[in-house]
Amino acid sequence: MMSIFDTPSQILTTAPLWIQTPVVLIVAVPLCAALALGWLRLIDVLGARLLRAKRWAEAKVMKHTDE
């Protein structure tokens, strides 16, 4: 399993910097963008659920105070 990651990293490590930079950017930028979109989606979903729970709890309290 480690050879899957070890071989490309060894090739990239021994390559000149002018090759390393574009290769890392071509891989890192889309990967980080995808991770950021996933993270943002997770935060949005959690925020919406928390807001819904808060409003439900407030509505329940208001219903009991009106009686």
C-alpha positions in Angstrom: 0.0 0.0 0.0 2.8 2.4 0.8 4.4 1.9 -2.5 1.4 3.5 -4.2 2.2 6.7 -2.4 6.0 6.2 -2.1 6.8 6.0 -5.8 5.1 9.2 -6.9 6.5 11.1 -3.9 10.0 9.9 -4.6 9.7 10.9 -8.3 8.4 14.3 -7.3 11.0 14.8 -4.6 13.9 14.1 -7.0 12.4 16.2 -9.8 13.6 19.8 -10.4 11.7 22.6 -8.8 10.3 23.9 -12.1 8.6 20.5 -12.5 7.5 20.1 -8.9 5.7 23.5 -8.7 3.2 23.0 -11.5 2.6 19.4 -10.6 1.9 20.3 -7.0 -0.3 23.2 -8.0 -2.3 21.1 -10.5 -3.0 18.6 -7.8 -3.2 20.7 -4.7 -5.5 23.5 -6.0 -8.3 21.3 -7.2 -8.0 19.0 -4.1 -8.1 22.0 -1.7 -11.0 23.5 -3.6 -13.0 20.2 -3.4 -12.2 19.9 0.3 -13.3 23.5 0.9 -16.6 22.9 -0.9 -17.2 19.8 1.2 -16.4 21.6 4.4 -18.6 24.6 3.4 -21.5 22.3 2.7 -21.1 20.5 6.0 -21.1 23.8 7.9 -24.2 25.0 6.0 -26.1 21.8 6.8 -25.1 21.9 10.4 -26.0 25.5 10.7 -29.4 25.0 9.2 -30.1 22.1 11.5 -29.1 24.0 14.5 -31.2 27.0 13.5 -34.2 24.7 12.9 -33.8 23.1 16.3 -33.5 26.5 18.0 -36.6 27.8 16.3 -38.5 24.7 17.1 -37.5 25.0 20.8 -38.4 28.7 20.9 -41.8 27.9 19.3 -42.4 25.2 21.9 -41.6 27.6 24.7 -43.9 30.3 23.2 -46.7 27.8 22.9 -46.4 26.8 26.6 -46.3 30.5 27.7 -49.5 31.3 25.7 -51.6 28.7 27.5 
